[in-house]
Amino acid sequence: VGRWLEVGGGIGLALLGTWIARPGGEPEAVAQPEPIGARAPGPRVTEEGDRRVGDASLPPERFGSALSYRLKVRLDAVEHRLKGEGTITWRNHSSVEQREVWLHLYLNAFKNERTVFMRSTATRGFRGGKKPEQWGYITVDALTAGGEDLWAGAERHSPRDEADETDIRVPLPQPVPPGGEVTFELAWTAQLPSVVARTGFSGSYHMVAQWFPKLAKLEPDGSWAHFPFHRLSEFYADFARYDVTIDVPTDFMVGASGERIGDERGDDPARRVVRHRIDRVHDFAFAAWDGFEEHLSTADSGVAMRALVPIGESDLAELELDEANNGLTALGARFGDYPYPVLTIVHPPREAREAGGMEYPTLITTGGPWYRPLFGARNIESVTVHELAHQWFYGLLASNEHEHPFLDEGLTTWATLRTLEDRYPGRSAFAGSRWALGLTLDHPALARAGAARVAGNDAVARSARAFVSGKDYGGLVYFRTATLVETLHRLDPDGVDRALAAYSAAHRFGHPRPSDFIAALADHSGPVAAEAARKVLLERATVDFAVDSMWSDEAKAPLGIFGDPYKPNPASDSVGGHEGVVIVRRLGEVVLPIVIELQREDGSSQRLKWDGRGPHHTIRYDGASPLAAVVLDPDHQLLLDHDLSNNVRQRAPSRVAWRTWSHASFIAHALIGVLAP
Ligand SMILES: [Zn+2]
């Protein structure tokens, strides 16, 4: 992917790199995919109405505990260090008494070369794979509850890993029964690393993410879902209310999660104090810089949008606001309204580009290369829509990104692909320009090419830490998921649209699992789609259809003895027309319906449909003209079909071969073949 970014960049493939530039992971204990069959997890613990956070029309248990963070933080912009203090009010919303809590101290991933994050081997060449020039860390300076010191009894490192300090067990002095509440008082210091894996500083630019001690996710059954920070993994947490006061130098602008409810000079006139608040989100991040210019706009959907871009880059702001406006409407129509009043877009400066291309609640960071206008690559549009689409999958559905990254990154990639393709049909990835010699490229072709490289390497529905390389992770989680959903959508657009709408509505704030997604497909598109998804996601099954053979001859009267053996019928006279046989095979494990086009010498053609069941399918041909060619899937519905070279068979060479590849598919595939490591 690193090479894609650099080499492929100039010809528009950098957006692959932009998206899959996730922190990398390490090959460890392989988690088994979740068994399918179970629907949503069992009933969740409910809580009284007065504790609920957010929209009363939504079931209160969806918000997990009445969790709230009230934090105050001061940025030392010279040392790139934050001093924080505040309270976390936590309620045991599980059905089981709790004797401990788990804290994620994820900034410690950048503390030294021995952390789980830094010693990962899975991401050579992957963005985030390089070492920070300056190391970062987070220290808990105090953690108390009711005046009692909890930090003294806390573990000092991640479970069974002396070198890692990102996943910390904190015993509670008294057990907390279901429904019981604790207020933690805390103080901490966060030293930002130089920009690495979407966090850190570059010059006076500060992207402040993973910056506070954060509670892991308490599951309804009383277990804690907690993880060291792995390179390929992202996050998982309970929904919460955040009230964050940020103290920065007075000439700094702050882009942060949530609504700004205060912006004042500090007691020190050289300081500026901004306060942000937001409910029903599961993280909080901010950017602070003295080099931003601000652009405000109201989306058609009513959301107040704010773009912060480097001074002088107002074109970027206009482009990103326009794309976000379109995205809020389009994604809202597909996956339910965006429920927050604000959206902030942060475009980092070039030297901090590794802090770009990331999603946080109501805050997205973008990025984009200089060559875009010259070659017509839609990188900036793509990254804007991609990070925005995360607001639904990462944000509102909030699946476990560590265990099931495809539910976020994969569905987000498909949502991006569809949103852009609906807006710029056929040119959604690469608009073309004079300099690009008329080359255009669409996102489905790009996703297909990215997925085909790794098809069958592994199942898609793996835990982030289980992928052996960044290439597998990116190709499978992002592109194979998107290619699967796009294939099913091409076969049954209405059913798959309904399935995704129902999945998004039923599990909003609900932390859905793979079985929920597959169940929605079964309910709304049917068992074939659900089974295809299950096989591709959980069993690393592949899709491949092939024309085995094809022939036709002049139709002759049948040879042999019929009836009276003493009066033989005339031998083998032409009876007019042509007859023949076509054999099509299903080589992959996945059953999908496929269209078979029979092309005749006279230029006419005929289409048949095969349900794809069984290992092969025989068609008896009977027509006025000889068979010229057989083309499988002539409309490119089966984007998952990973070998397109066997989709055509013809009598005379090279007449229709091009038809098996869409123009764009061919280009994307060829480019990736040449450029990818
Ligand atoms: Zn993403």
Residues whose N, C-alpha, C, O or C-beta is under 5 A from the ligand:
A	BS01	ZN	W19 E409
